[in-house]
């Protein structure tokens, strides 16, 4: 007894028991049968024209009485098909795409629903609830599977794969070897290409572009005109948008946001960090916690953390660390292992480099330079054209400004002020309310403290001490173990050396050398003595 099989287009296939094979009478796109034990003999009997499919669950094809298993069949898929290709087609270059039509109910699709366009049935799986709808196109070797949905005018092509519960819609494009999976959503005019991957609950939208070997996953969002390429990763709850670019080995994650025209390359941005405006972050830099980098700031190979802010045209390079509530702005330049923390602020055209440390409420600004292990902290201020270097420490409420130069193992603290063209070298200490200004120099192990003032072109060096309300001015020189204190005043070309102590209300002006020799030690000029020597030739007063 013969069996009849009805195809979608109404053609008939007859099983002739005498011939023991089933032969296609005419071209057919789909054949259905309730017979689970059919045998189709001689494959040449199956037409190579059209889209013939054998849909019985256990169908077999034999060749010269040799049964071929279903997994070796190529054109003749043995599946429970859910759609067919219609005769409606569109051309895409030299490629012909065919509109699909549902053959049964699945998901939210009803039998008879028209879908989008595919080139071949290898583009859309017959399993799961995946679907290509509206005017969407899937072609070349691209494959849509699982419960994925391709809608509107979107395109999936080349070797791209879309799986899981992913959704591709609007005018978006997924091509090359890109992979979209999980609950990912690609929308707008977004493009995902090359070897890029979008997965999890990630969303890519707007005019965004994801390419290279980059990945967007978890609940991350890339949108606007943002571009992500190279090996960049955007994940967690991170967002990249505006005209921002993430590339190289960049990682943007947690709740971080990169937006506007910001560039993030070969670095990490995480926590609640924000990178925006025209800021650039690159070369293994780390921006984390609640740190912000914006304006035209540039960060290379450095770490910005906690609540620190870097903005305007500031540049942070080479392993610097900016943290806590520090602020770097203006055209400030920070480099080479510098640490800035606390509420410290660096701005203007200031340069801080070479292991320098700025912290507390300190401020460095204007065109000041702090370098070579120098430290500025507490509420100290360094500004103007001041130069602080070589292990110098400026702290307390001290101020160093104008064109001063301070280098060596110097300590400036208290309410001390160094300004003008003053120069401090070696191991000197300036503290209290002391002032060193004009073209004065202090070096060696000298100490200037309390309310002392050093001015003019005077020099204090060696182990000399100047303190109290003493004043050293003009071209005076105080050195060796000399001490000048109380209300003493020394001016013009006075030289005080040895172990001399000048105190009380002494005032000495002139071209005089005051010293002690081997016979006279530790003598004192004290009380209310006043010596005012004009331009005579007294050269030495030994006491």
DOFI-601820 format. One line per 2 residues: number of its first residue (from 1); their letters; for each residue x, y, z of C-alpha. Coordinates in steps of 0.5 Angstrom, whole numbers. Example, Ala and Ser with C-alpha at 12.3 -4.5 7.8 and 13.67 -1.06 7.14 Angstrom:
! DOFI-601820
1> AS> 25,-9,16 ~ 27,-2,14
This chain:
! DOFI-601820
1> XX> 0,0,0 ~ 3,7,-2
3> XX> 4,12,3 ~ 2,20,1
5> XX> 6,26,4 ~ 4,33,3
7> XX> 9,38,2 ~ 8,46,3
9> XX> 7,47,-4 ~ 2,42,-5
11> XX> 7,37,-9 ~ 6,29,-7
13> XX> 11,24,-5 ~ 9,17,-6
15> XX> 12,11,-3 ~ 12,5,-7
17> XX> 13,-1,-4 ~ 15,-5,-10
19> XX> 21,0,-11 ~ 22,0,-3
21> XX> 24,8,-4 ~ 21,14,-4
23> XX> 22,19,-10 ~ 20,26,-10
25> XX> 16,28,-16 ~ 17,35,-16
27> XX> 21,41,-13 ~ 19,41,-5
29> XX> 21,46,0 ~ 18,42,6
31> XX> 15,35,7 ~ 12,33,13
33> XX> 10,26,15 ~ 7,22,21
35> XX> 11,16,19 ~ 17,15,24
37> XX> 20,9,20 ~ 20,12,13
39> XX> 26,10,9 ~ 28,14,3
41> XX> 33,10,-2 ~ 38,13,-7
43> XX> 40,20,-6 ~ 39,21,-13
45> XX> 32,21,-13 ~ 32,27,-8
47> XX> 32,33,-12 ~ 38,38,-11
49> XX> 33,44,-14 ~ 29,48,-9
51> XX> 30,47,-1 ~ 28,40,0
53> XX> 27,38,7 ~ 25,31,10
55> XX> 22,32,17 ~ 20,25,20
57> XX> 24,24,26 ~ 27,18,24
59> XX> 28,19,17 ~ 34,15,13
61> XX> 37,16,7 ~ 40,9,3
63> XX> 45,9,-2 ~ 46,2,-6
65> XX> 42,-1,0 ~ 47,2,5
67> XX> 44,7,10 ~ 47,13,12
69> XX> 46,16,18 ~ 42,23,19
71> XX> 49,27,22 ~ 52,25,15
73> XX> 47,29,11 ~ 48,36,8
75> XX> 43,39,5 ~ 37,34,7
77> XX> 37,36,15 ~ 33,32,19
79> XX> 30,37,24 ~ 23,39,26
81> XX> 23,46,22 ~ 20,52,25
83> XX> 20,56,19 ~ 21,56,11
85> XX> 24,61,6 ~ 19,64,2
87> XX> 20,66,-6 ~ 20,74,-3
89> XX> 27,76,-4 ~ 32,82,-4
91> XX> 39,83,-7 ~ 45,85,-3
93> XX> 50,86,-8 ~ 51,79,-11
95> XX> 47,75,-5 ~ 40,73,-5
97> XX> 36,74,1 ~ 30,70,2
99> XX> 24,72,7 ~ 22,67,12
101> XX> 15,65,14 ~ 14,61,21
103> XX> 11,54,20 ~ 9,53,27
105> XX> 8,57,34 ~ 14,58,38
107> XX> 16,64,43 ~ 11,70,41
109> XX> 11,68,34 ~ 5,64,30
111> XX> 5,60,25 ~ 5,64,18
113> XX> 8,70,21 ~ 13,73,16
115> XX> 20,75,18 ~ 26,78,16
117> XX> 31,76,11 ~ 36,70,11
119> XX> 41,67,5 ~ 40,60,8
121> XX> 37,56,13 ~ 44,56,16
123> XX> 43,63,18 ~ 38,61,23
125> XX> 37,55,28 ~ 31,51,27
127> XX> 31,50,35 ~ 30,55,41
129> XX> 25,61,40 ~ 31,65,36
131> XX> 28,69,30 ~ 29,74,25
133> XX> 24,79,24 ~ 21,85,20
135> XX> 27,87,15 ~ 33,85,19
137> XX> 38,81,15 ~ 42,75,16
139> XX> 47,72,11 ~ 54,69,9
141> XX> 56,65,15 ~ 53,68,20
143> XX> 48,64,25 ~ 43,66,30
145> XX> 41,61,35 ~ 38,60,42
147> XX> 32,65,43 ~ 36,71,40
149> XX> 32,76,36 ~ 34,80,30
151> XX> 29,86,29 ~ 28,92,25
153> XX> 33,94,20 ~ 39,90,23
155> XX> 44,86,20 ~ 48,80,22
157> XX> 53,78,17 ~ 60,74,16
159> XX> 62,69,21 ~ 58,73,27
161> XX> 54,69,32 ~ 48,71,36
163> XX> 45,67,41 ~ 42,66,48
165> XX> 37,71,49 ~ 41,77,46
167> XX> 37,82,42 ~ 39,86,36
169> XX> 35,91,33 ~ 34,98,30
171> XX> 39,99,25 ~ 45,96,28
173> XX> 50,91,25 ~ 54,85,28
175> XX> 59,83,23 ~ 66,79,22
177> XX> 67,74,27 ~ 63,78,33
179> XX> 59,74,38 ~ 53,77,42
181> XX> 50,72,47 ~ 47,72,54
183> XX> 42,78,55 ~ 46,83,51
185> XX> 42,88,47 ~ 45,92,41
187> XX> 41,97,38 ~ 40,104,35
189> XX> 46,105,29 ~ 51,101,34
191> XX> 56,97,30 ~ 59,90,33
193> XX> 65,87,29 ~ 72,84,28
195> XX> 72,79,34 ~ 69,83,39
197> XX> 64,80,44 ~ 58,83,48
199> XX> 55,78,53 ~ 51,78,60
201> XX> 46,84,60 ~ 51,89,57
203> XX> 47,94,52 ~ 51,97,46
205> XX> 47,103,43 ~ 46,109,39
207> XX> 52,110,34 ~ 57,106,39
209> XX> 62,102,35 ~ 65,95,39
211> XX> 71,92,35 ~ 78,89,35
213> XX> 78,83,41 ~ 74,88,46
215> XX> 69,85,50 ~ 63,89,53
217> XX> 59,84,59 ~ 56,84,65
219> XX> 51,90,66 ~ 56,95,62
221> XX> 53,100,57 ~ 56,103,51
223> XX> 52,108,47 ~ 52,115,44
225> XX> 58,115,39 ~ 63,112,44
227> XX> 68,107,41 ~ 71,101,44
229> XX> 77,97,40 ~ 83,93,41
231> XX> 83,89,47 ~ 79,94,51
233> XX> 74,91,56 ~ 68,94,59
235> XX> 64,91,65 ~ 60,91,71
237> XX> 56,97,71 ~ 61,101,68
239> XX> 58,106,62 ~ 62,109,56
241> XX> 58,114,52 ~ 59,121,49
243> XX> 65,121,44 ~ 69,117,49
245> XX> 74,112,46 ~ 76,106,50
247> XX> 82,102,47 ~ 88,98,48
249> XX> 88,94,54 ~ 83,99,57
251> XX> 79,96,63 ~ 73,100,65
253> XX> 69,97,70 ~ 65,97,77
255> XX> 61,103,77 ~ 66,107,73
257> XX> 64,112,67 ~ 68,115,61
259> XX> 64,120,57 ~ 64,126,53
261> XX> 71,126,49 ~ 75,122,54
263> XX> 80,117,52 ~ 82,111,56
265> XX> 88,107,53 ~ 92,101,56
267> XX> 89,103,63 ~ 84,101,69
269> XX> 78,105,71 ~ 74,103,76
271> XX> 70,104,83 ~ 66,110,82
273> XX> 71,114,78 ~ 69,119,72
275> XX> 73,121,66 ~ 70,126,62
277> XX> 71,132,58 ~ 77,132,53
279> XX> 81,128,59 ~ 86,122,57
281> XX> 88,116,61 ~ 93,111,58
283> XX> 99,107,59 ~ 97,103,65
285> XX> 94,108,69 ~ 89,107,74
287> XX> 83,111,76 ~ 79,109,82
289> XX> 74,110,88 ~ 71,117,87
291> XX> 77,120,83 ~ 75,125,77
293> XX> 79,126,71 ~ 77,132,67
295> XX> 78,138,63 ~ 84,137,58
297> XX> 88,133,63 ~ 92,127,62
299> XX> 94,121,66 ~ 100,116,64
301> XX> 102,111,68 ~ 100,114,74
303> XX> 94,112,80 ~ 89,117,82
305> XX> 84,115,87 ~ 80,116,93
307> XX> 77,123,92 ~ 82,126,88
309> XX> 81,131,82 ~ 85,132,76
311> XX> 83,137,71 ~ 84,143,67
313> XX> 91,142,63 ~ 94,138,68
315> XX> 99,132,67 ~ 100,127,71
317> XX> 106,122,69 ~ 110,116,70
319> XX> 108,112,77 ~ 105,118,80
321> XX> 100,117,86 ~ 95,122,87
323> XX> 90,120,92 ~ 85,122,98
325> XX> 82,129,97 ~ 88,132,93
327> XX> 87,137,87 ~ 91,138,81
329> XX> 89,143,76 ~ 91,149,71
331> XX> 97,147,67 ~ 101,143,73
333> XX> 106,138,71 ~ 107,132,76
335> XX> 111,126,74 ~ 116,120,77
337> XX> 114,117,83 ~ 111,123,86
339> XX> 105,123,91 ~ 100,128,93
341> XX> 95,127,98 ~ 91,130,103
343> XX> 88,136,101 ~ 94,138,98
345> XX> 93,143,91 ~ 98,143,86
347> XX> 96,148,80 ~ 98,154,75
349> XX> 104,152,72 ~ 107,148,78
351> XX> 112,142,77 ~ 113,137,82
353> XX> 117,131,80 ~ 122,126,82
355> XX> 120,123,88 ~ 117,129,91
357> XX> 111,128,96 ~ 106,134,97
359> XX> 101,132,103 ~ 96,135,108
361> XX> 94,142,106 ~ 100,144,102
363> XX> 99,148,96 ~ 104,149,90
365> XX> 103,153,85 ~ 105,159,80
367> XX> 111,156,76 ~ 114,153,83
369> XX> 118,147,82 ~ 119,141,88
371> XX> 123,135,86 ~ 128,130,88
373> XX> 125,127,94 ~ 123,134,97
375> XX> 117,135,101 ~ 112,140,102
377> XX> 106,139,107 ~ 102,141,113
379> XX> 99,148,111 ~ 106,150,107
381> XX> 106,154,101 ~ 111,154,95
383> XX> 109,159,89 ~ 112,164,85
385> XX> 118,161,81 ~ 121,158,88
387> XX> 125,152,87 ~ 125,146,92
389> XX> 129,140,91 ~ 134,135,94
391> XX> 130,132,101 ~ 128,139,103
393> XX> 122,139,107 ~ 117,145,108
395> XX> 112,145,113 ~ 108,148,118
397> XX> 105,155,115 ~ 112,156,112
399> XX> 112,160,105 ~ 117,160,100
401> XX> 116,164,94 ~ 119,169,89
403> XX> 125,166,86 ~ 128,163,92
405> XX> 132,156,91 ~ 132,151,97
407> XX> 136,145,96 ~ 139,140,100
409> XX> 137,137,107 ~ 133,143,109
411> XX> 128,144,113 ~ 123,150,113
413> XX> 117,150,118 ~ 113,154,123
415> XX> 111,161,120 ~ 118,162,116
417> XX> 118,166,110 ~ 123,165,104
419> XX> 122,170,99 ~ 126,175,94
421> XX> 132,171,91 ~ 134,168,97
423> XX> 138,161,97 ~ 138,156,102
425> XX> 143,150,102 ~ 146,144,105
427> XX> 143,143,112 ~ 140,149,114
429> XX> 134,150,118 ~ 129,156,118
431> XX> 123,156,123 ~ 119,160,127
433> XX> 117,167,124 ~ 124,168,121
435> XX> 125,171,114 ~ 130,170,109
437> XX> 129,175,103 ~ 132,179,98
439> XX> 139,176,95 ~ 141,173,102
441> XX> 144,166,103 ~ 143,161,108
443> XX> 147,154,108 ~ 151,149,112
445> XX> 148,147,118 ~ 146,155,120
447> XX> 139,156,124 ~ 135,162,123
449> XX> 129,162,127 ~ 124,166,132
451> XX> 123,173,129 ~ 130,173,126
453> XX> 131,177,119 ~ 136,175,114
455> XX> 136,180,108 ~ 140,184,103
457> XX> 146,180,100 ~ 148,177,107
459> XX> 150,170,108 ~ 149,166,114
461> XX> 153,159,114 ~ 157,154,118
463> XX> 154,153,125 ~ 152,160,126
465> XX> 145,161,129 ~ 141,168,128
467> XX> 135,168,132 ~ 131,173,137
469> XX> 129,179,133 ~ 136,179,130
471> XX> 137,182,123 ~ 143,181,118
473> XX> 143,185,112 ~ 147,188,107
475> XX> 153,184,105 ~ 154,182,112
477> XX> 157,175,113 ~ 155,171,119
479> XX> 159,164,120 ~ 163,158,124
481> XX> 160,158,131 ~ 157,165,131
483> XX> 151,167,134 ~ 147,173,133
485> XX> 140,174,137 ~ 136,179,141
487> XX> 135,185,138 ~ 142,185,135
489> XX> 143,188,128 ~ 149,187,123
491> XX> 149,191,117 ~ 154,193,111
493> XX> 160,189,110 ~ 160,186,117
495> XX> 163,179,118 ~ 162,175,125
497> XX> 165,169,126 ~ 168,164,131
499> XX> 165,163,137 ~ 162,170,138
501> XX> 156,172,141 ~ 152,178,139
503> XX> 146,180,143 ~ 142,185,147
505> XX> 141,191,143 ~ 147,191,139
507> XX> 148,195,132 ~ 154,194,128
509> XX> 155,197,121 ~ 161,198,117
511> XX> 167,194,114 ~ 169,190,120
513> XX> 171,183,122 ~ 169,181,129
515> XX> 172,174,131 ~ 175,171,137
517> XX> 182,168,136 ~ 186,163,140
519> XX> 187,168,146 ~ 180,170,147
521> XX> 174,165,147 ~ 166,166,147
523> XX> 167,174,148 ~ 160,177,148
525> XX> 158,184,145 ~ 152,186,149
527> XX> 148,191,152 ~ 147,198,148
529> XX> 153,198,145 ~ 152,201,138
531> XX> 158,201,133 ~ 157,205,126
533> XX> 163,205,122 ~ 163,208,115
535> XX> 168,207,110 ~ 174,206,114
537> XX> 179,201,114 ~ 178,198,120
539> XX> 178,190,118 ~ 178,187,125
541> XX> 175,187,132 ~ 177,181,136
543> X> 174,181,143
